[in-house]
Amino acid sequence: MQFLDKLKPLGLLILRVALGAAFVFHGYPKLVNPAHALRAFPTYGFPGYFVYVSGLLEVFGGGLLIAGLFTRGAALLLTIEVGLVFVRTVLPTVGIYAFGRYEMPLLLGAMSLALVTTGAGLISLDAFTFEPQRGKALKKKPAK
């Protein structure tokens, strides 16, 4: 199945775009209309200002994921945020047996962690700006 390795950059691109879009979708309302979130966040045990921190992190972090720029850093911050939300809101209220109630934060956290460990891939701004030597080395690989 080595032919599938050639599709890895495309798979990472799809993962980044889908995850980034999900974060932007959830963060944008926190910034444009924070009234609802300002009422909800204290009931979850978070201070009110966390609405703005969360909104900025999700919108700009999601945008960075889509672009593939500073991917590992943005994904790490988003992983930490989702982990905090998971530990503070999901586990104490529903426990581990109500999977349907926490599958979305679990998937977002797992996808973010996957990007932290793998990076953005070749189809990203990271590959063009921070890893130009890697791209040259891949082109010069000797044929088997």
SULTA-V278086 format. One line per field, one symbol per residue. psi: psi as a letter, one per 20 degrees, with the letter a starting at -180 (. if undefined). A space follows every 50 residues. Layout:
# SULTA-V278086
psi=???
This chain:
# SULTA-V278086
psi=khhhhiighgghgggggggghggghhhghhhhmigghhhhghhijqqhih ggggggggghggghgghkplgggghgghggghgggghhhgghgiaiimhh ijhghggggggghhhghhahrhmrhghhgilhhghhhhhjpqq.
